[in-house]
Amino acid sequence: MEPDTDPPVVTVFRSRLRADAKVNGYAELAAAMEARARQMPGFVDFKTFSAEDGERVSLVVFDTRDHHDAWRDDPEHRRAQQRGRAELYTEYTISVCTELARRHFEHVAVPAVEGEP
């Protein structure tokens, strides 16, 4: 993160699906919204994880608050939110966070030297 740039914005979307979410088209709507988010200006990343207890967590990252807000206010996304409340979720929580710091580690494999184990 550069010191004079806006920090990335991370949305943490925690949710639980209704028992009938699958037949109500959850998978198709979720895929369409992820594809739409990926097309938005400033998009960085979108990942979804599921826990054994049924909770789902999606992390959506945009490079600036303005780009995040454009995604939040996108008309298709707003319609999907309304449909989610009416037909898909038993509950959800949304937390919008700005990145305070970033650290990164990546292991780089060292090529083996010929003749050594």
N, C-alpha and C positions, 0 to 999 in steps of 0.2 A: 504494500500500500504506500503510495507516494504521499508525503506530508501535506502537499497543497492541493490534493484532489478530494472530491467527495468520497466518503466511504461507501462500499457496497452495502446494499440493503438485502437482508435475508428475511424471508417470510417463513415461519414455522407453522404449518397447518396440521394440527392434530385432530383426528376424526375417528368416528365409529359409524359403520354402515348399518342401515336397517336390514332386516332379514330379507326383504324383497328388493333390495337395491340392484341385484344382478338382473332380475327380470324387468326392472324399471330403467335399464339401460346405463347403469353406472359405468361399466368398462368403456363403452363407446364415448360417453361424455367426458370421462377422465382423459382418454387418449386425445380427444379433440381439443381439450383445454390445454394439455401439455404441448401439443403441436402449435396451438395458437400462441402460447407463452414464448415458445422458442422462436417465433417469428417477430416478436415485439422488439423494438429498439432497446438496446442496452441489456438484453437477456444474457445471463452468464451460465446458469445451471438450474436443473430441475431433477430432483431425485425423490422417490417415494419408497418407504420402508413399511413393513407390516410386522407387528409383534404377535407373539403367541396368544395374547389375551384379546386379539381382535382390533387393537388400536392401530391406526395407520398414521404415519408421519410423512408429510411432504415438505421438502426444503426447496424454496424457490429463491434464486439470487438474481438481482439486477444490479447494474453498475452504479446507479444513482437513485436518489429518492424520486426525482422527476420521472425516470423510466419506470420505477416500481409503481408510482401513482397512476401512470398511464395504463399499466396492466390492471391494476385494481379497478380502474374506472372504465375499462374496455367494455362496450355494450354486450358483446357475446359472453364475456366473463361474468358480467352482472346477471345476465339471464341464467347462466349456469349456476350461479350462487343461489338464485331464487329457486331453481329447480332442485338443487341440493337440499335446501331447507324443506321443501314440500314433499320430495319423493325419495331421497337417498340417505340422509344422515339421521342418526339418533342424537348425535351431538358433535360439536366441533369447537375448537379454540384456535384463534389466530393470534400469533405474536409477530410483530414486525420489529426487526432489530437492525441496528447499524453495526458494522464491523468495527471493533475497537482496535484489534491487532490481528496479525496473521503470521503464523509460523508454518513452515513447510519442510518436510523431510522426504527424501526419495532415495531409496537404496539403489546404487548403480553397481551392477555386477561387474567384477573384474575378470577379464578373460583369463582362462587358464594358460599357463606357460607350458609349451610342449615338453613332455618328459617328466613333468611334475604331477603328482596325484591331485 
